[in-house]
Amino acid sequence: MKNKICRWLFFVAVGIVLFGVVKTASTEKDIESGTLAPVEDKQAIGAILERLIGCESGGNPDAVAVNDGNTGLDSKGVLQFQLPTFQRFALKYQLFPEAEAKELENLWTDPDAQIKVATKMLEDDMKNLNHWYNCRIKIGVVL
């Protein structure tokens, strides 16, 4: 009788733990994929960007990927932007109104500027995550 109760308690405890893990994993995955969080949810976008930064550069603002993606261009900074991509979106969203395209080169590797551009990109369209395709896949964000 004691063994049956112990086994029953063991299975109940395992079930509770597994349910909690599955429930948590499912919720996190749903948030990351955007199915639970609206695009305007800055907290969800911030969480995605944190994970992208970890994947892309490990948080190193001096990170450089030479000839990234065989484009002939270097990717730099915490979010590994290539200069033309950074310039295009910074200008599109008018995030630095005083800066002309050439002047944006000075902001290109600034972590705050990269996060500002990336945040606006994701607020505008979550499909912009495809600019970080490999890391988007690695961190499990499904579009």
N, C-alpha and C positions, 0 to 999 in steps of 0.2 A: 504494500500500500504506500509506504514511504517513497519507494522508487518511482511509482506511478505519479505521485504528486510532484516529485522533483523533476521528472521528465516533462510533465505538463507545464510546470513553471518555467522550465528551460525553454520550451517551444513558444510559450507566450512571450517571454522576454526577447527571444530571437525575432519573433514576429513584430514586436513593437519596434525594435531597433531597425529591422529591415524596412518596415513601413516608413519610419522616420527618414532613413537614408534615401529611399526611393522617392518619397515625397519631396525632400529637400533638393535632390538632384533634378527632379522633374521641374520644380519651380525655378531653380537657377537656370536650367537650360531654356525654359520658356521665356524668362526675362532676357537672356542673352540673345535669343533668336528674335526678340521683338514681339512675340505672340501675346505676352502679358502686359508689356509696357508700351504705351503709345510712343511714337517717335519723339514727341515733344518732351518726354520724361527725361529731364536732364540728369537725374540720378542714374537711370539705366544706361544712358549714353556715356556718362562718366565712368561707370563700371566697365563698359566695353572698351573704352579708351585706355583705362588702366591696364587691362589685359593685353591690348594691342601693344602698348608701350613695353610691357614686360616681354612680349614675344619678339617685337621688332628690334629693340635695342637694349633690353634689360635695364631700361631707365637711364642709359648713358647718353647725355646730350652731345657727346663728341663721337658717337658711333657713326661709322661710314661703311657703306657697302659699295665697293668699286664696281662699276659696270653692272649694276644691279639689274637682274632680269635680262641680261644680254642686250640692254638698250643702248649701251655706250655712255650712259649717264650714271652718276653716283647718286645714291640715296644717303641722306644725312639726317642726323638728329634723333630725338626720342621716338618719332613716328616714321623715320626713314622716308621722308618726302624727297622726291626728285624736284629740282628747281622749277621746271615748267608746270608741274602739277600744283605745287604750292602757289606759284604766281597766278595760274589760271583761276583757282578757287578763291584766293584772296581778293583778286580783282572782281570776280563774279559776284561775291557777296559784299564787296566794298567794306572789308574789315579794317583796312588801314587807309582811310580816305586821303591822307596827306602823302602817301607813298605811291610813286609811279612804279611800273613793272620792274625797271632796273633797280630801283631802291628796295624793292622787296627782297632782293638778293641778300641784303643786310639782315633781314628778319628770318630768312629761310631756315636757319638752324636753331633759332631761339625756341626753347621748349614751350614757353607760354604762347608764342605766335603759332606754333604748330598745333597745339591743343585747341586754340581758338579757331583755326581753319578747319581742323578735323571735326570739331563739335558742330560747326555750322554745316559741314558736308553731311553729317549724319542726321542732323535735324531736318535738313532739306530732303534727303532720300537715303534710307538705310542701304540701298543698293550701292551707294558710294563706298561701302565697306569692301567692295571688290578691288579697290585700289590697294588694299592690303590682303589680297586673296589668300596667299599661303598662310598667313597668321590668322585670318578669319577662320579658315578651316581648322588650324591647330587648336584654337581656343573654343571651337565648337559652335560658332555662330552660324545658324542656318537662315538663309534668306528665302 
